[in-house]
Amino acid sequence: MRSRRRVLNAFCTETKLAYRKSVSAGAVTRDASRNTINKVWFSRREEMRNAHATHRDALARDGCARHSVALRTSCAFTEGLPHMNISFRCISWALSLTPTIVSLALIGCAQQNASTLPKVEFITPIVMTSMQCPITGEDVTELDEVAFFECYPVRCKGRENARQFAALPMNQRAKLATDQVLPQKGIDESRGNSTCPITGETLTASAVPVVYEQVVIGFASTADANQFRSLKAEKKALLIAQWKADEAE
């Protein structure tokens, strides 16, 4: 950027000196001197465009997208400029390029860090054909009173039972709400996912879902889920195979 600015400043100084020299000499009119300056301007513009194109191609081969975009922006700015004061043109170019450089830096950082960003797992809830109140065991529907475990609704038979459920300790609510909450987390107990692959504990409503090979698997806690995520692919496959074998027994 500094080298390009020095070249442009030197060019502005050169054209100003040429303009003043031609006018002070009195040999040509002001219009004729402008024509001379325009010829110099177009000649230098072509040189700058060729240099930018060469530099841009080299950077593109090296995979440096940010610099390539910046060079394309500067080249596009030099095309089709009206015949105006050269110094004003230089200032406008510098001011217009400043926000471009900032935005390109942000985009470049985002592209470099894209591989380190956490991936979001999209989990589809399982449709429940029937639900039972966690307090009384009676059948409930979506029209019944609702309490909450974490952010998941738990249907209860009547407002009194909903209040009673909400007043229970966390571990008791986790056990009672298992049948309603696990399907909402995409964990299917009917397919053998009733225990944690890491600890072997029976899953409750506090289970953490993890997508493995397009299948949702429940883990007893966040720590167990993170431990599984940190394993290499071979160890994951071995662990799941052993867990499925134990579940089938």
Secondary structure, 3 states (H helix, E strand, C coil): CHHHHHHHHHHHHHHHHHHHHHHHHCCCCHHHHHHHHHHHHHHHHHHHHHHHHHHHHHHHHCCCHHHHHHHHHHHHHHCCCCCCCHHHHHHHHHHHHHHHHHHHHHHHHHHHCHHHCCCCCCCCCCCCCCEECCCCCCEECCCCEEEEECCEEEEECCHHHHHHHHHCCHHHHHHHCHHHHHHHCCCCHHHCCCECCCCCCECCCCCEEEEECCEEEEECCHHHHHHHHHCCHHHHHHHHHHHHHHHHC
